[in-house]
Amino acid sequence: MKDQHLKRVLELTFATLLISTSGSLGRYIDMPAPVTIWFRSGLAMLILLAYCKYKKIKLKIESKKDLGAFVLSALFMASHWITYFIALRLSSVAIGMLALFTYPIMTTFLEPLFSKTKFDYMHLLLGAMVILGIYILSPELDFQSDSVKGIMFGLLSAFCYALRILILKQYVTTYHGSSLMFFQLLIITIVLAPALFFLETTNITTQFPYIIILALVSTAIGHTLFVQSLKHFKVSTASIIGSTQPIFGIIIAFLFLNEIPNWNTFFGGMLILSTVVIESLRSRKTA
């Protein structure tokens, strides 16, 4: 039981690492956010379609109610990705990701509204620790600069992401994680298709390699593993464990974009990581 729980925590951490590559890629790719998301979703959808066919994973929506939930969650997912990429462009990888990672706090308050899960008051303390860590990590802001706009878009992205995973949480026991992600990507691809006719797409020839990495590593593999992990953790638990994503993202940005972190980054990162350790130990006792 303990070994199985450790394996699940490691799988969730690995999924978080893969998803965190989207920060640097989103800031680096030189295309409008809706266009980037369309290519990201379309390519990842094809990858997952091939995987599901190979693994004989059923791709069937059981009811109209399920379809409605999938459409709604996909719209929240598309909104999350677009606002997140805008936040990255306006500010930096660190600011964009840290603003996004207020979503664990949002899920702790929203989760009891979506399920019979009893509100865990310990998550208030852990959430406060995450907020303090984010506060320490964040640089001083000029409220006349784009950084504030980046934070606002990041907070909106966080809200959309929290709603999306709370909706999908209700279906992880009846649908495979790969099929859930496939349906999401299919809907996003259809909804964002008009963007190709109104926004600039000429840069796709030079940006395509990075789009492929974004689609395969961050989306098809990372997000599918994360959705699959919801079978074994409460959303709030998965969210807090996933709070290591800004740490991974800042390290990747340092290595590939030369965005150099300061001492606040290390101190804030240690505080966020401590919440991951605490929540992992707590969830292990109840697993």
Backbone as CSV, one residue per row, in Angstrom:
resi,resn,N_x,N_y,N_z,CA_x,CA_y,CA_z,C_x,C_y,C_z
1,MET,0.834,-1.207,0.000,0.000,0.000,0.000,0.867,1.254,0.000
2,LYS,1.928,1.256,0.873,2.810,2.411,0.951,3.581,2.597,-0.341
3,ASP,4.087,1.470,-0.904,4.823,1.544,-2.163,3.928,2.037,-3.294
4,GLN,2.679,1.598,-3.298,1.733,2.020,-4.328,1.450,3.517,-4.211
5,HIS,1.312,3.999,-2.978,1.063,5.425,-2.785,2.261,6.253,-3.248
6,LEU,3.476,5.790,-2.916,4.681,6.502,-3.340,4.764,6.554,-4.857
7,LYS,4.413,5.458,-5.517,4.413,5.422,-6.983,3.455,6.455,-7.553
8,ARG,2.279,6.573,-6.941,1.281,7.537,-7.425,1.752,8.971,-7.224
9,VAL,2.394,9.246,-6.088,2.931,10.583,-5.839,4.019,10.917,-6.858
10,LEU,4.882,9.947,-7.150,5.953,10.158,-8.127,5.392,10.378,-9.532
11,GLU,4.335,9.639,-9.886,3.697,9.823,-11.193,3.100,11.227,-11.310
12,LEU,2.468,11.684,-10.241,1.884,13.019,-10.242,2.981,14.087,-10.336
13,THR,4.083,13.871,-9.632,5.208,14.810,-9.690,5.815,14.846,-11.089
14,PHE,5.928,13.677,-11.731,6.458,13.609,-13.095,5.536,14.337,-14.066
15,ALA,4.221,14.149,-13.892,3.245,14.859,-14.729,3.407,16.365,-14.552
16,THR,3.623,16.800,-13.317,3.811,18.220,-13.031,5.055,18.759,-13.726
17,LEU,6.129,17.983,-13.722,7.367,18.385,-14.401,7.127,18.575,-15.896
18,LEU,6.408,17.633,-16.508,6.152,17.730,-17.945,5.272,18.942,-18.265
19,ILE,4.240,19.160,-17.458,3.346,20.291,-17.688,4.101,21.618,-17.531
20,SER,5.077,21.651,-16.633,5.801,22.892,-16.352,6.626,23.387,-17.536
21,THR,6.877,22.518,-18.518,7.596,22.968,-19.714,6.777,23.978,-20.519
22,SER,5.472,24.016,-20.289,4.611,24.926,-21.053,4.916,26.386,-20.749
23,GLY,5.476,26.688,-19.567,5.794,28.065,-19.218,6.817,28.676,-20.162
24,SER,7.949,28.010,-20.302,9.000,28.511,-21.189,8.564,28.455,-22.649
25,LEU,7.877,27.371,-23.018,7.415,27.249,-24.407,6.382,28.319,-24.736
26,GLY,5.463,28.572,-23.814,4.440,29.575,-24.047,5.020,30.970,-24.188
27,ARG,6.064,31.254,-23.454,6.711,32.564,-23.554,7.574,32.666,-24.816
28,TYR,8.140,31.552,-25.252,9.076,31.560,-26.376,8.369,31.538,-27.738
29,ILE,7.297,30.774,-27.846,6.611,30.619,-29.144,6.026,31.953,-29.600
30,ASP,6.381,32.359,-30.797,6.012,33.674,-31.312,4.780,33.583,-32.214
31,MET,3.623,33.347,-31.593,2.345,33.331,-32.304,1.253,33.783,-31.342
32,PRO,0.114,34.284,-31.845,-1.002,34.637,-30.954,-1.426,33.427,-30.121
33,ALA,-1.806,33.669,-28.866,-2.136,32.580,-27.941,-3.213,31.632,-28.479
34,PRO,-4.335,32.122,-29.040,-5.358,31.187,-29.542,-4.843,30.286,-30.671
35,VAL,-3.969,30.833,-31.517,-3.401,30.031,-32.608,-2.474,28.957,-32.043
36,THR,-1.630,29.348,-31.101,-0.738,28.379,-30.455,-1.535,27.262,-29.803
37,ILE,-2.603,27.631,-29.091,-3.426,26.641,-28.400,-4.127,25.727,-29.404
38,TRP,-4.554,26.277,-30.549,-5.203,25.428,-31.549,-4.233,24.361,-32.066
39,PHE,-3.042,24.758,-32.442,-2.062,23.787,-32.924,-1.674,22.803,-31.814
40,ARG,-1.513,23.326,-30.604,-1.191,22.466,-29.461,-2.263,21.407,-29.263
41,SER,-3.517,21.822,-29.275,-4.632,20.910,-29.037,-4.798,19.920,-30.179
42,GLY,-4.707,20.429,-31.421,-4.892,19.554,-32.575,-3.852,18.451,-32.663
43,LEU,-2.593,18.808,-32.469,-1.525,17.803,-32.533,-1.628,16.816,-31.375
44,ALA,-1.860,17.331,-30.175,-1.992,16.452,-29.007,-3.188,15.521,-29.154
45,MET,-4.274,16.029,-29.748,-5.464,15.204,-29.970,-5.128,14.021,-30.879
46,LEU,-4.384,14.274,-31.953,-4.004,13.198,-32.874,-3.092,12.178,-32.195
47,ILE,-2.189,12.662,-31.369,-1.290,11.769,-30.630,-2.086,10.867,-29.692
48,LEU,-3.032,11.466,-28.971,-3.850,10.686,-28.035,-4.801,9.746,-28.763
49,LEU,-5.293,10.163,-29.921,-6.153,9.280,-30.713,-5.393,8.014,-31.112
50,ALA,-4.167,8.196,-31.575,-3.345,7.046,-31.948,-3.058,6.161,-30.740
51,TYR,-2.786,6.791,-29.591,-2.495,6.029,-28.367,-3.720,5.239,-27.920
52,CYS,-4.878,5.880,-27.931,-6.106,5.207,-27.489,-6.460,4.041,-28.407
53,LYS,-6.250,4.211,-29.705,-6.498,3.125,-30.648,-5.530,1.971,-30.400
54,TYR,-4.279,2.301,-30.138,-3.254,1.274,-29.892,-3.552,0.491,-28.610
55,LYS,-3.962,1.231,-27.572,-4.242,0.599,-26.279,-5.679,0.091,-26.170
56,LYS,-6.466,0.287,-27.253,-7.870,-0.124,-27.268,-8.670,0.529,-26.137
57,ILE,-8.381,1.804,-25.910,-9.123,2.583,-24.925,-10.403,3.111,-25.575
58,LYS,-11.526,2.874,-24.947,-12.818,3.242,-25.530,-12.971,4.753,-25.636
59,LEU,-13.350,5.216,-26.820,-13.593,6.635,-27.056,-15.075,6.831,-27.365
60,LYS,-15.847,6.768,-26.315,-17.292,6.914,-26.463,-17.835,7.708,-25.288
61,ILE,-18.639,8.720,-25.595,-19.283,9.510,-24.556,-20.624,8.861,-24.234
62,GLU,-20.827,8.509,-22.982,-21.947,7.664,-22.586,-23.293,8.366,-22.572
63,SER,-23.316,9.666,-22.344,-24.611,10.336,-22.239,-24.493,11.804,-22.639
64,LYS,-25.633,12.439,-22.866,-25.654,13.859,-23.195,-25.176,14.693,-22.015
65,LYS,-25.449,14.219,-20.815,-24.988,14.920,-19.620,-23.471,14.948,-19.587
66,ASP,-22.852,13.815,-19.895,-21.390,13.748,-19.930,-20.842,14.673,-21.007
67,LEU,-21.496,14.685,-22.171,-21.058,15.549,-23.268,-21.098,17.021,-22.843
68,GLY,-22.169,17.411,-22.172,-22.281,18.789,-21.708,-21.166,19.160,-20.744
69,ALA,-20.855,18.225,-19.845,-19.785,18.471,-18.876,-18.434,18.570,-19.571
70,PHE,-18.215,17.721,-20.584,-16.944,17.738,-21.308,-16.778,19.039,-22.096
71,VAL,-17.865,19.502,-22.705,-17.806,20.764,-23.456,-17.492,21.917,-22.504
72,LEU,-18.192,21.955,-21.369,-17.978,23.034,-20.405,-16.547,23.017,-19.874
73,SER,-16.062,21.840,-19.504,-14.700,21.751,-18.973,-13.664,22.089,-20.035
74,ALA,-13.943,21.733,-21.300,-13.025,22.062,-22.390,-12.961,23.568,-22.609
75,LEU,-14.097,24.244,-22.483,-14.114,25.697,-22.625,-13.296,26.358,-21.517
76,PHE,-13.408,25.822,-20.310,-12.595,26.341,-19.212,-11.110,26.056,-19.458
77,MET,-10.814,24.881,-20.033,-9.427,24.527,-20.318,-8.837,25.451,-21.381
78,ALA,-9.592,25.712,-22.434,-9.131,26.629,-23.485,-8.896,28.026,-22.915
79,SER,-9.822,28.476,-22.078,-9.678,29.798,-21.454,-8.461,29.843,-20.549
80,HIS,-8.246,28.751,-19.819,-7.069,28.654,-18.951,-5.785,28.777,-19.761
81,TRP,-5.673,28.010,-20.839,-4.455,28.036,-21.647,-4.218,29.399,-22.284
82,ILE,-5.258,29.999,-22.851,-5.105,31.284,-23.543,-4.703,32.386,-22.568
83,THR,-5.404,32.498,-21.435,-5.073,33.536,-20.462,-3.707,33.299,-19.836
84,TYR,-3.326,32.039,-19.681,-2.013,31.706,-19.138,-0.909,32.156,-20.088
85,PHE,-1.059,31.891,-21.368,-0.053,32.291,-22.339,0.028,33.810,-22.459
86,ILE,-1.108,34.490,-22.338,-1.090,35.951,-22.342,-0.328,36.462,-21.117
87,ALA,-0.560,35.829,-19.961,0.152,36.216,-18.739,1.662,36.041,-18.896
88,LEU,2.078,34.955,-19.538,3.500,34.698,-19.755,4.119,35.767,-20.655
89,ARG,3.375,36.160,-21.690,3.885,37.170,-22.624,3.997,38.543,-21.956
90,LEU,3.031,38.880,-21.107,3.009,40.195,-20.475,4.064,40.329,-19.382
91,SER,4.397,39.233,-18.728,5.295,39.324,-17.582,6.536,38.461,-17.791
92,SER,6.593,37.333,-17.113,7.714,36.401,-17.211,7.205,35.014,-16.867
93,VAL,8.041,34.015,-17.067,7.657,32.650,-16.715,7.350,32.559,-15.226
94,ALA,8.209,33.176,-14.400,8.021,33.109,-12.952,6.705,33.740,-12.530
95,ILE,6.445,34.968,-12.961,5.219,35.673,-12.558,3.981,34.961,-13.096
96,GLY,4.017,34.555,-14.367,2.874,33.871,-14.958,2.535,32.589,-14.245
97,MET,3.551,31.786,-13.949,3.307,30.496,-13.303,2.883,30.674,-11.860
98,LEU,3.465,31.644,-11.170,3.127,31.841,-9.766,1.705,32.375,-9.612
99,ALA,1.291,33.237,-10.519,-0.099,33.708,-10.486,-1.053,32.557,-10.755
100,LEU,-0.701,31.712,-11.701,-1.528,30.543,-12.011,-1.685,29.642,-10.799
101,PHE,-0.609,29.524,-10.018,-0.655,28.558,-8.923,-1.289,29.085,-7.651
102,THR,-2.210,30.018,-7.833,-3.177,30.295,-6.781,-4.355,29.326,-6.903
103,TYR,-4.377,28.510,-7.978,-5.526,27.624,-8.180,-5.681,26.556,-7.098
104,PRO,-4.592,26.095,-6.416,-4.851,25.159,-5.315,-5.728,25.765,-4.218
105,ILE,-5.545,27.078,-3.960,-6.374,27.735,-2.954,-7.825,27.799,-3.439
106,MET,-7.982,28.105,-4.710,-9.333,28.176,-5.273,-10.037,26.819,-5.202
107,THR,-9.317,25.746,-5.470,-9.951,24.417,-5.450,-10.369,24.008,-4.044
108,THR,-9.605,24.414,-3.026,-9.975,24.033,-1.661,-11.313,24.648,-1.254
109,PHE,-11.621,25.806,-1.783,-12.896,26.444,-1.481,-14.016,25.956,-2.403
110,LEU,-13.665,25.604,-3.643,-14.670,25.196,-4.617,-15.024,23.713,-4.548
111,GLU,-14.081,22.882,-4.136,-14.293,21.433,-4.193,-15.514,20.956,-3.414
112,PRO,-15.772,21.447,-2.195,-16.974,20.987,-1.486,-18.271,21.321,-2.218
113,LEU,-18.260,22.298,-3.107,-19.450,22.667,-3.871,-19.718,21.693,-5.009
114,PHE,-18.665,20.951,-5.422,-18.781,20.033,-6.549,-18.961,18.580,-6.105
115,SER,-18.626,18.268,-4.887,-18.702,16.886,-4.423,-19.092,16.867,-2.954
116,LYS,-19.206,15.674,-2.415,-19.556,15.510,-1.011,-18.332,15.564,-0.110
117,THR,-17.201,15.951,-0.689,-15.965,16.063,0.076,-16.109,17.102,1.178
118,LYS,-15.764,16.707,2.381,-15.823,17.630,3.506,-14.649,18.595,3.433
119,PHE,-14.914,19.865,3.707,-13.844,20.858,3.653,-12.782,20.538,4.691
120,ASP,-11.534,20.474,4.248,-10.411,20.162,5.121,-9.748,21.464,5.535
121,TYR,-9.894,21.813,6.799,-9.378,23.097,7.257,-7.852,23.150,7.262
122,MET,-7.211,21.993,7.229,-5.757,21.969,7.128,-5.295,22.578,5.804
123,HIS,-6.153,22.478,4.789,-5.791,23.052,3.495,-5.739,24.580,3.538
124,LEU,-6.418,25.187,4.506,-6.308,26.631,4.665,-4.885,27.007,5.053
125,LEU,-4.312,26.219,5.969,-2.935,26.479,6.387,-1.958,26.213,5.254
126,LEU,-2.144,25.065,4.580,-1.253,24.737,3.463,-1.398,25.755,2.335
127,GLY,-2.633,26.165,2.083,-2.865,27.175,1.055,-2.213,28.501,1.416
128,ALA,-2.283,28.855,2.694,-1.642,30.091,3.145,-0.124,30.008,2.965
129,MET,0.423,28.828,3.185,1.864,28.633,2.981,2.235,28.798,1.510
130,VAL,1.369,28.269,0.624,1.616,28.429,-0.810,1.551,29.909,-1.196
131,ILE,0.543,30.618,-0.680,0.406,32.044,-0.973,1.626,32.813,-0.469
132,LEU,2.092,32.477,0.734,3.281,33.151,1.278,4.500,32.846,0.413
133,GLY,4.596,31.588,-0.023,5.701,31.229,-0.909,5.658,32.007,-2.209
134,ILE,4.456,32.157,-2.778,4.293,32.926,-4.004,4.627,34.398,-3.763
135,TYR,4.231,34.911,-2.606,4.533,36.305,-2.267,6.042,36.528,-2.191
136,ILE,6.739,35.589,-1.584,8.198,35.706,-1.475,8.855,35.592,-2.847
137,LEU,8.327,34.688,-3.668,8.886,34.493,-5.004,8.677,35.692,-5.913
138,SER,7.570,36.386,-5.743,7.215,37.464,-6.661,8.135,38.661,-6.476
139,PRO,8.561,39.273,-7.577,9.382,40.478,-7.488,8.526,41.684,-7.117
140,GLU,9.173,42.787,-6.795,8.438,44.016,-6.564,7.783,44.445,-7.876
141,LEU,6.533,44.863,-7.785,5.768,45.162,-8.999,5.494,46.654,-9.137
142,ASP,5.653,47.148,-10.328,5.226,48.497,-10.684,3.812,48.362,-11.231
143,PHE,2.834,48.928,-10.526,1.439,48.717,-10.904,1.049,49.419,-12.206
144,GLN,1.989,50.147,-12.794,1.758,50.727,-14.107,2.342,49.849,-15.221
145,SER,2.980,48.761,-14.833,3.659,47.916,-15.816,2.770,46.757,-16.255
146,ASP,3.271,46.013,-17.231,2.543,44.844,-17.730,2.538,43.697,-16.725
147,SER,3.390,43.769,-15.709,3.451,42.679,-14.737,2.124,42.485,-14.012
148,VAL,1.480,43.599,-13.660,0.194,43.518,-12.977,-0.847,42.877,-13.890
149,LYS,-0.837,43.293,-15.164,-1.750,42.679,-16.128,-1.468,41.182,-16.245
150,GLY,-0.179,40.826,-16.234,0.193,39.419,-16.300,-0.349,38.635,-15.119
151,ILE,-0.278,39.226,-13.928,-0.794,38.566,-12.729,-2.312,38.403,-12.818
152,MET,-3.000,39.437,-13.306,-4.453,39.354,-13.422,-4.878,38.262,-14.400
153,PHE,-4.200,38.182,-15.535,-4.499,37.105,-16.479,-4.147,35.751,-15.864
154,GLY,-3.072,35.701,-15.072,-2.696,34.456,-14.408,-3.735,34.003,-13.401
155,LEU,-4.317,34.955,-12.666,-5.366,34.626,-11.699,-6.624,34.135,-12.400
156,LEU,-6.973,34.771,-13.525,-8.129,34.315,-14.302,-7.875,32.911,-14.842
157,SER,-6.647,32.668,-15.286,-6.271,31.340,-15.771,-6.403,30.304,-14.656
158,ALA,-5.994,30.683,-13.456,-6.083,29.782,-12.305,-7.525,29.408,-12.000
159,PHE,-8.414,30.393,-12.058,-9.831,30.147,-11.782,-10.423,29.185,-12.811
160,CYS,-10.108,29.399,-14.084,-10.610,28.516,-15.154,-10.063,27.097,-14.980
161,TYR,-8.809,26.991,-14.602,-8.179,25.678,-14.435,-8.799,24.922,-13.265
162,ALA,-9.060,25.631,-12.175,-9.669,24.997,-11.007,-11.050,24.438,-11.353
163,LEU,-11.836,25.221,-12.072,-13.171,24.759,-12.466,-13.074,23.554,-13.406
164,ARG,-12.121,23.593,-14.308,-11.973,22.487,-15.274,-11.668,21.169,-14.571
165,ILE,-10.712,21.166,-13.650,-10.347,19.897,-13.024,-11.418,19.424,-12.046
166,LEU,-12.158,20.348,-11.446,-13.245,19.954,-10.559,-14.378,19.283,-11.342
167,ILE,-14.645,19.769,-12.554,-15.660,19.144,-13.400,-15.208,17.753,-13.839
168,LEU,-13.949,17.648,-14.295,-13.442,16.358,-14.783,-13.302,15.324,-13.670
169,LYS,-13.064,15.796,-12.448,-12.889,14.889,-11.312,-14.065,13.920,-11.185
170,GLN,-15.254,14.357,-11.572,-16.454,13.533,-11.428,-16.506,12.382,-12.432
171,TYR,-15.587,12.390,-13.414,-15.653,11.390,-14.485,-14.420,10.497,-14.565
172,VAL,-13.450,10.688,-13.660,-12.202,9.922,-13.764,-12.376,8.446,-13.406
173,THR,-13.449,8.120,-12.729,-13.674,6.712,-12.390,-14.424,5.955,-13.482
174,THR,-15.081,6.682,-14.379,-15.856,6.032,-15.442,-15.209,6.172,-16.820
175,TYR,-14.265,7.111,-16.959,-13.554,7.291,-18.222,-12.048,7.210,-17.971
176,HIS,-11.335,6.664,-18.938,-9.882,6.628,-18.845,-9.333,8.043,-19.002
177,GLY,-8.223,8.332,-18.324,-7.630,9.658,-18.397,-7.289,10.090,-19.813
178,SER,-6.825,9.136,-20.634,-6.474,9.454,-22.023,-7.701,9.835,-22.841
179,SER,-8.819,9.145,-22.605,-10.038,9.467,-23.350,-10.607,10.814,-22.905
180,LEU,-10.529,11.117,-21.606,-10.994,12.406,-21.114,-10.199,13.542,-21.760
181,MET,-8.880,13.375,-21.815,-8.043,14.407,-22.407,-8.293,14.511,-23.906
182,PHE,-8.553,13.381,-24.556,-8.849,13.392,-25.996,-10.102,14.216,-26.285
183,PHE,-11.172,13.967,-25.512,-12.414,14.709,-25.714,-12.199,16.204,-25.496
184,GLN,-11.417,16.547,-24.459,-11.124,17.955,-24.190,-10.428,18.609,-25.384
185,LEU,-9.411,17.943,-25.883,-8.615,18.488,-26.985,-9.432,18.585,-28.278
186,LEU,-10.277,17.604,-28.514,-11.128,17.621,-29.703,-12.059,18.835,-29.678
187,ILE,-12.678,19.068,-28.527,-13.604,20.192,-28.396,-12.861,21.519,-28.539
188,ILE,-11.693,21.638,-27.900,-10.906,22.872,-27.991,-10.489,23.137,-29.429
189,THR,-10.088,22.083,-30.141,-9.671,22.226,-31.536,-10.814,22.753,-32.395
190,ILE,-12.011,22.247,-32.158,-13.180,22.701,-32.920,-13.528,24.150,-32.574
191,VAL,-13.537,24.463,-31.277,-13.947,25.800,-30.822,-12.977,26.885,-31.298
192,LEU,-11.678,26.580,-31.303,-10.674,27.595,-31.650,-10.336,27.649,-33.139
193,ALA,-10.930,26.776,-33.926,-10.634,26.751,-35.365,-10.830,28.107,-36.052
194,PRO,-11.878,28.887,-35.732,-12.051,30.192,-36.382,-10.877,31.149,-36.182
195,ALA,-10.087,30.948,-35.108,-8.950,31.838,-34.844,-7.940,31.815,-35.983
196,LEU,-7.877,30.701,-36.709,-6.922,30.564,-37.810,-7.236,31.526,-38.950
197,PHE,-8.477,31.969,-39.049,-8.892,32.844,-40.143,-8.777,34.325,-39.787
198,PHE,-8.602,34.616,-38.500,-8.594,36.018,-38.073,-7.265,36.464,-37.472
199,LEU,-6.417,35.517,-37.052,-5.154,35.863,-36.401,-3.964,35.424,-37.247
200,GLU,-2.818,35.982,-36.948,-1.591,35.729,-37.705,-1.102,34.295,-37.500
201,THR,-0.840,33.600,-38.603,-0.382,32.199,-38.528,0.897,31.938,-39.325
202,THR,1.479,32.973,-39.919,2.622,32.756,-40.817,3.863,32.224,-40.095
203,ASN,3.971,32.480,-38.797,5.160,32.038,-38.054,5.183,30.540,-37.771
204,ILE,4.130,29.834,-38.128,4.047,28.416,-37.793,5.204,27.619,-38.386
205,THR,5.757,28.044,-39.537,6.852,27.297,-40.172,8.100,27.272,-39.309
206,THR,8.361,28.359,-38.580,9.543,28.406,-37.714,9.245,27.915,-36.294
207,GLN,7.996,27.982,-35.888,7.624,27.624,-34.514,7.157,26.178,-34.364
208,PHE,7.009,25.476,-35.473,6.407,24.143,-35.436,7.144,23.148,-34.523
209,PRO,8.493,23.106,-34.516,9.163,22.163,-33.608,8.787,22.367,-32.143
210,TYR,8.639,23.627,-31.747,8.300,23.919,-30.354,6.836,23.599,-30.073
211,ILE,5.993,23.772,-31.081,4.587,23.389,-30.956,4.478,21.872,-30.736
212,ILE,5.289,21.098,-31.451,5.267,19.640,-31.307,5.653,19.239,-29.885
213,ILE,6.704,19.870,-29.347,7.127,19.578,-27.968,6.003,19.930,-26.997
214,LEU,5.394,21.091,-27.210,4.294,21.530,-26.343,3.128,20.543,-26.399
215,ALA,2.810,20.085,-27.593,1.679,19.172,-27.769,1.959,17.805,-27.175
216,LEU,3.167,17.277,-27.412,3.488,15.917,-26.974,3.834,15.856,-25.490
217,VAL,4.822,16.641,-25.073,5.360,16.532,-23.712,4.409,17.131,-22.677
218,SER,4.055,18.395,-22.885,3.238,19.086,-21.891,1.782,18.634,-21.911
219,THR,1.224,18.484,-23.117,-0.224,18.254,-23.238,-0.600,16.782,-23.249
220,ALA,-0.154,16.059,-24.285,-0.585,14.662,-24.457,-0.140,13.786,-23.287
221,ILE,1.102,13.962,-22.836,1.621,13.112,-21.753,1.356,13.737,-20.388
222,GLY,1.802,14.994,-20.206,1.709,15.626,-18.893,0.293,15.771,-18.380
223,HIS,-0.587,16.377,-19.182,-1.956,16.606,-18.719,-2.743,15.301,-18.588
224,THR,-2.455,14.325,-19.438,-3.146,13.027,-19.318,-2.777,12.341,-18.016
225,LEU,-1.495,12.356,-17.666,-1.052,11.762,-16.400,-1.674,12.488,-15.208
226,PHE,-1.801,13.816,-15.329,-2.388,14.580,-14.234,-3.862,14.225,-14.045
227,VAL,-4.598,14.164,-15.152,-6.021,13.792,-15.066,-6.171,12.390,-14.490
228,GLN,-5.290,11.474,-14.920,-5.337,10.106,-14.426,-5.086,10.048,-12.920
229,SER,-4.244,10.959,-12.414,-3.912,10.965,-10.987,-5.114,11.341,-10.128
230,LEU,-6.113,11.991,-10.702,-7.289,12.395,-9.928,-8.085,11.193,-9.432
231,LYS,-7.797,10.015,-9.993,-8.428,8.792,-9.484,-7.954,8.466,-8.073
232,HIS,-6.746,8.900,-7.759,-6.110,8.481,-6.513,-5.990,9.596,-5.475
233,PHE,-6.246,10.853,-5.887,-6.122,11.968,-4.960,-7.346,12.866,-5.057
234,LYS,-7.654,13.548,-3.957,-8.632,14.616,-4.029,-8.044,15.725,-4.895
235,VAL,-8.907,16.533,-5.509,-8.420,17.608,-6.366,-7.526,18.555,-5.580
236,SER,-7.933,18.893,-4.365,-7.137,19.812,-3.558,-5.769,19.224,-3.234
237,THR,-5.706,17.907,-2.980,-4.428,17.253,-2.710,-3.544,17.276,-3.949
238,ALA,-4.119,16.898,-5.098,-3.358,16.914,-6.349,-2.885,18.321,-6.681
239,SER,-3.711,19.315,-6.392,-3.356,20.695,-6.686,-2.169,21.157,-5.852
240,ILE,-2.180,20.799,-4.572,-1.094,21.228,-3.695,0.198,20.503,-4.058
241,ILE,0.113,19.202,-4.352,1.309,18.479,-4.798,1.819,19.066,-6.113
242,GLY,0.870,19.444,-6.986,1.243,20.029,-8.270,1.826,21.426,-8.158
243,SER,1.855,21.987,-6.948,2.405,23.323,-6.766,3.914,23.381,-6.957
244,THR,4.527,22.231,-7.187,5.952,22.240,-7.540,6.166,22.746,-8.966
245,GLN,5.077,22.870,-9.728,5.219,23.278,-11.128,5.945,24.616,-11.306
246,PRO,5.655,25.657,-10.487,6.425,26.892,-10.658,7.916,26.699,-10.437
247,ILE,8.274,25.812,-9.513,9.693,25.575,-9.252,10.346,24.965,-10.483
248,PHE,9.708,23.915,-11.011,10.233,23.295,-12.228,10.281,24.316,-13.371
249,GLY,9.212,25.097,-13.495,9.123,26.059,-14.590,10.202,27.124,-14.521
250,ILE,10.490,27.610,-13.316,11.521,28.636,-13.146,12.899,28.069,-13.478
251,ILE,13.140,26.820,-13.089,14.417,26.177,-13.408,14.571,26.011,-14.919
252,ILE,13.502,25.567,-15.583,13.541,25.394,-17.040,13.753,26.738,-17.730
253,ALA,13.083,27.790,-17.227,13.250,29.128,-17.811,14.674,29.630,-17.633
254,PHE,15.278,29.299,-16.513,16.678,29.680,-16.274,17.607,28.978,-17.258
255,LEU,17.350,27.693,-17.500,18.226,26.903,-18.368,18.085,27.281,-19.836
256,PHE,16.868,27.577,-20.279,16.623,27.752,-21.707,16.332,29.193,-22.130
257,LEU,15.860,30.027,-21.200,15.554,31.417,-21.545,16.445,32.411,-20.814
258,ASN,17.325,31.889,-19.977,18.240,32.730,-19.201,17.501,33.706,-18.293
259,GLU,16.324,33.309,-17.799,15.627,34.089,-16.779,16.205,33.682,-15.426
260,ILE,17.002,34.573,-14.857,17.781,34.225,-13.661,16.962,34.483,-12.397
261,PRO,16.746,33.462,-11.582,15.991,33.651,-10.337,16.860,34.306,-9.268
262,ASN,16.211,34.981,-8.325,16.951,35.593,-7.216,16.752,34.772,-5.947
263,TRP,17.271,35.290,-4.823,17.180,34.531,-3.572,15.733,34.345,-3.133
264,ASN,14.876,35.312,-3.442,13.451,35.163,-3.099,12.861,33.929,-3.759
265,THR,13.331,33.638,-4.967,12.842,32.459,-5.678,13.157,31.190,-4.899
266,PHE,14.385,31.107,-4.371,14.781,29.913,-3.627,14.015,29.791,-2.305
267,PHE,13.878,30.902,-1.572,13.177,30.848,-0.294,11.695,30.543,-0.485
268,GLY,11.074,31.209,-1.448,9.669,30.936,-1.735,9.455,29.529,-2.235
269,GLY,10.387,29.056,-3.072,10.302,27.695,-3.592,10.384,26.652,-2.498
270,MET,11.263,26.882,-1.512,11.386,25.950,-0.383,10.085,25.887,0.409
271,LEU,9.437,27.032,0.563,8.174,27.061,1.310,7.093,26.289,0.565
272,ILE,7.011,26.483,-0.756,6.026,25.757,-1.549,6.303,24.267,-1.524
273,LEU,7.572,23.887,-1.655,7.933,22.465,-1.620,7.592,21.840,-0.274
274,SER,7.698,22.618,0.803,7.364,22.071,2.121,5.890,21.706,2.203
275,THR,5.020,22.464,1.520,3.601,22.117,1.519,3.366,20.803,0.777
276,VAL,4.178,20.564,-0.245,4.064,19.314,-1.002,4.409,18.128,-0.108
277,VAL,5.488,18.256,0.655,5.910,17.182,1.557,4.836,16.916,2.607
278,ILE,4.306,17.987,3.214,3.277,17.842,4.250,2.032,17.164,3.697
279,GLU,1.559,17.638,2.541,0.337,17.075,1.963,0.550,15.640,1.502
280,SER,1.741,15.326,1.000,2.042,13.957,0.597,1.977,13.005,1.798
281,LEU,2.523,13.441,2.933,2.488,12.615,4.139,1.071,12.471,4.666
282,ARG,0.302,13.556,4.625,-1.077,13.496,5.094,-1.919,12.599,4.220
283,SER,-1.796,12.725,2.895,-2.608,11.919,1.986,-2.209,10.458,2.054
284,ARG,-0.939,10.190,2.398,-0.471,8.811,2.499,-1.174,8.082,3.632
285,LYS,-1.445,8.805,4.724,-2.111,8.190,5.868,-3.543,7.785,5.561
286,THR,-4.177,8.495,4.620,-5.573,8.211,4.308,-5.741,7.401,3.030
287,ALA,-4.603,7.080,2.350,-4.677,6.352,1.077,-5.041,4.883,1.296
